[in-house]
């Protein structure tokens, strides 16, 4: 596996990887890799001839009071995992390489990016869209792989790719969970044992909503209330949002018949966690033919 730190070297290496019509898959990460990241690598390996990954803790998506300084960094371990999975190239730039002195250009998806996580983390998705645009421009992949756990990010990036006419296919892979149902996240390693137990309320709330849907409930307000109740039963969790929204625009819904995203975010101690459930359009009941 090539490990590169400069844009010039990475562009040259990616051009070589794409030679002779080979397809290049990209897995962007901020490091501190877990099984969820590795599932993206495996999907890229299955769908493309060559695979590139990136590790870059992007400062522009963190607010001054957020956890940029304490975000877990495990570069040596990450490199070993990526090499074991057959990644061909790892781009791991410095902050100055990605944001040279005097850089002032940002990419913004203002309406979608201001909803869900964007509502409580202003400018977060501006930072995400900017760094992903840079990575797409530098590596020029054919496909890029992201996890469904970051559902709001998915909606922002899908809109960005559409609006800016990127010739890149976004592949969204299922959320990977631990055996107890907790969605895997690099931030999970910051949880104490007690906080981790409390965090299971996120997945339990989504399971309650799924059960209600299976029983025929399509009312978004009721589903949202179920999710809120599950988290509010645990006083040591601080709810950020519990929402039922359009998965593409992130706008609130009143009914889930046409499909929906049920999303939740909460703090367990000082660690902010997110989870979600994607609902496909509900089948329309067919009227039975009546014969006279």
C-alpha positions in Angstrom: 0.0 0.0 0.0 1.3 3.4 -1.0 1.1 6.0 1.8 1.2 9.5 0.4 1.0 12.9 2.1 1.1 15.4 -0.8 -1.5 16.3 -3.4 0.9 16.1 -6.3 2.1 12.6 -5.4 -1.4 11.4 -4.8 -2.7 12.8 -8.2 0.2 11.0 -10.0 -0.4 7.8 -8.1 -4.2 7.8 -8.7 -3.6 8.5 -12.4 -1.5 5.4 -12.5 -4.1 3.3 -10.7 -6.8 4.4 -13.2 -4.6 3.6 -16.2 -5.8 1.0 -18.8 -9.5 1.6 -17.9 -9.3 0.5 -14.3 -11.9 1.9 -12.0 -10.9 3.6 -8.7 -13.0 3.4 -5.5 -12.5 6.0 -2.7 -13.2 5.5 1.0 -12.8 8.9 2.8 -12.2 8.6 6.6 -11.0 10.6 9.5 -9.1 7.6 10.9 -9.7 5.7 14.1 -11.0 2.9 11.9 -13.5 0.3 12.9 -15.5 -2.5 11.3 -17.8 0.0 9.7 -15.0 1.7 7.8 -13.6 -1.7 6.8 -17.0 -2.7 5.4 -16.8 0.3 3.1 -13.3 -0.8 2.0 -14.6 -4.3 1.2 -17.5 -2.8 -0.8 -15.0 -0.7 -2.8 -12.8 -3.7 -3.3 -15.8 -5.7 -4.6 -17.0 -2.9 -6.9 -13.7 -1.4 -8.3 -10.4 -2.5 -9.7 -8.4 -0.3 -7.3 -9.1 1.2 -3.9 -7.9 4.4 -2.3 -8.6 5.5 1.2 -8.0 8.8 3.0 -7.3 9.7 6.6 -7.7 13.4 7.4 -9.3 14.9 10.5 -10.8 17.9 8.8 -10.7 21.0 11.0 -13.3 23.0 9.1 -16.1 20.6 10.1 -15.5 21.2 13.9 -16.7 24.2 15.8 -14.3 25.8 18.3 -16.0 24.1 21.3 -16.1 20.6 19.7 -13.8 17.7 20.0 -11.2 18.3 17.2 -8.3 18.2 19.7 -9.5 15.0 21.3 -10.8 13.2 18.2 -9.1 9.7 18.3 -6.1 9.4 16.1 -4.6 5.9 15.6 -2.7 6.3 12.4 -0.3 3.3 12.7 -3.1 0.9 13.5 -5.3 2.3 10.7 -2.5 1.8 8.2 -2.1 -1.8 9.2 -5.9 -2.4 8.9 -6.1 -0.8 5.5 -3.1 -2.7 4.1 -4.6 -6.0 5.4 -7.8 -5.2 3.5 -6.0 -4.7 0.3 -6.2 -0.9 -0.1 -3.8 0.2 -2.9 -3.3 3.9 -1.8 -3.7 5.9 1.4 -3.7 9.7 1.2 -3.0 11.2 4.6 -2.4 15.0 4.1 -1.5 17.6 6.7 -3.9 20.5 7.4 -1.6 22.9 5.5 -1.6 20.6 2.5 -5.4 20.7 2.3 -5.9 24.3 3.5 -2.8 26.2 2.5 -2.3 29.7 4.0 -4.7 32.2 2.4 -7.3 29.5 1.4 -10.8 31.0 1.6 -13.0 29.0 -0.7 -15.7 26.8 0.8 -18.5 24.6 -0.7 -21.9 24.9 0.9 -25.2 23.1 0.6 -27.0 25.7 2.7 -30.5 24.4 3.1 -30.0 20.7 3.5 -26.8 21.4 5.4 -28.7 23.4 8.0 -31.0 20.5 9.0 -30.5 17.7 11.6 -26.8 17.8 12.5 -26.4 21.0 10.7 -28.9 22.7 12.9 -26.9 22.0 16.1 -23.5 22.1 14.4 -23.6 25.3 12.2 -21.1 25.2 9.3 -20.3 21.5 10.0 -21.6 20.4 6.6 -19.9 23.3 4.9 -16.6 21.8 6.1 -17.7 18.3 5.1 -18.7 19.4 1.6 -15.5 21.4 1.1 -13.1 18.6 2.1 -15.0 16.0 0.1 -14.9 18.2 -2.9 -11.2 18.6 -2.5 -10.7 14.9 -2.1 -12.9 14.2 -5.2 -10.9 16.8 -7.2 -7.5 15.3 -6.1 -8.2 11.6 -6.4 -10.8 11.6 -9.1 -12.4 8.3 -8.2 -15.1 6.6 -10.2 -17.0 5.7 -7.0 -17.0 6.9 -3.4 -18.2 4.9 -0.5 -20.0 6.3 2.6 -21.9 4.8 5.5 -25.6 5.2 6.1 -25.0 6.0 9.8 -24.1 9.5 8.6 -27.5 9.9 6.9 -27.5 13.7 7.0 -24.0 13.8 5.5 -25.2 11.4 2.8 -28.1 13.8 1.9 -25.7 16.8 1.7 -23.1 14.9 -0.4 -25.8 13.5 -2.8 -27.0 17.1 -3.4 -23.5 18.4 -3.8 -22.6 15.7 -6.4 -25.8 16.4 -8.3 -25.5 20.2 -8.2 -21.8 20.3 -9.1 -22.1 17.7 -11.8 -19.4 15.4 -10.3 -18.9 12.3 -12.5 -18.7 10.2 -9.4 -21.1 7.5 -8.2 -21.9 7.6 -4.5 -22.3 4.2 -2.9 -24.1 4.2 0.5 -23.4 1.1 2.6 -25.5 -0.1 5.6 -24.8 0.9 9.1 -22.6 -1.6 10.9 -23.6 -2.4 14.5 -22.0 -4.0 17.5 -23.6 -7.2 18.8 -25.7 -5.2 21.3 -27.1 -2.9 18.5 -24.9 0.2 19.1 -24.0 1.8 15.7 -20.2 1.7 15.3 -18.5 5.0 15.6 -14.9 6.2 16.1 -16.3 8.3 19.0 -17.5 5.1 20.8 -14.1 4.6 22.2 -14.5 7.9 24.2 -17.5 6.4 26.1 -17.2 5.1 29.6 -18.7 1.7 30.3 -21.8 3.4 31.9 -22.1 5.9 29.0 -21.9 3.0 26.5 -24.8 1.2 28.2 -26.8 4.4 28.2 -26.1 5.0 24.5 -28.0 1.8 23.6 -31.2 3.9 24.0 -30.6 5.2 20.5 -30.9 1.9 18.8 -33.7 0.8 21.2 -35.7 3.8 20.2 -35.3 3.1 16.5 -36.3 -0.5 17.2 -39.5 0.7 19.0 -40.3 2.9 16.0 -39.7 -0.1 13.6 -42.0 -2.3 15.6 -44.7 0.4 15.6 -44.4 0.6 11.8 -44.7 -3.1 11.5 -48.0 -2.8 13.4 -49.3 -0.4 10.8 -48.5 3.0 12.3 -47.4 5.5 9.6 -47.8 8.7 11.6 -44.5 10.5 11.8 -45.4 12.5 14.9 -46.2 9.3 16.9 -42.9 7.7 15.7 -41.0 10.7 16.7 -42.6 10.7 20.2 -41.7 7.0 20.7 -38.1 7.8 19.9 -38.1 10.8 22.3 -39.6 8.7 25.1 -37.0 6.0 24.9 -34.2 8.6 25.2 -35.9 10.7 27.9 -36.3 7.6 30.1 -32.6 7.7 30.5 -31.8 11.0 32.4 -28.1 10.6 31.7 -28.6 11.1 27.9 -29.1 14.6 26.5 -31.3 14.5 23.4 -30.2 16.7 20.5 -32.9 15.7 18.0 -35.3 12.9 17.2 -36.8 13.5 13.7 -38.8 11.9 10.9 -37.7 13.5 7.7 -37.4 13.1 3.9 -34.1 11.2 3.4 -33.1 13.5 0.5 -34.1 16.9 1.7 -34.1 16.3 5.5 -37.4 18.2 5.7 -39.9 17.0 8.4 -42.6 14.6 7.3 -46.1 13.9 8.7 -46.5 10.5 7.1 -43.9 7.8 6.2 -45.9 6.1 3.4 -43.6 7.5 0.7 -40.5 6.5 2.6 -38.6 8.3 5.4 -35.5 8.7 7.5 -36.0 8.3 11.3 -32.9 10.0 12.8 -31.7 10.6 16.3 -28.7 12.4 17.9 -27.8 12.6 21.6 -25.0 13.2 24.0 -23.8 10.4 26.3 -21.6 12.4 28.7 -19.4 14.6 26.4 -19.7 12.3 23.4 -22.3 13.0 20.7 -23.7 10.0 18.9 -26.1 9.6 16.0 -28.1 6.8 14.6 -31.0 6.3 12.1 -33.4 4.0 10.3 -34.1 4.3 6.6 -37.7 3.4 5.6 -38.6 2.4 2.1 -41.9 3.4 0.6 -44.8 1.5 2.1 -46.8 -0.8 -0.2 -50.2 0.6 -1.2 -53.0 -1.7 -0.3 -54.7 -3.2 -3.4 -58.5 -3.2 -3.6 -59.9 -6.6 -4.1 -61.9 -7.1 -7.2 -65.6 -7.6 -6.5 -67.6 -9.7 -8.9 -71.4 -9.3 -9.1 
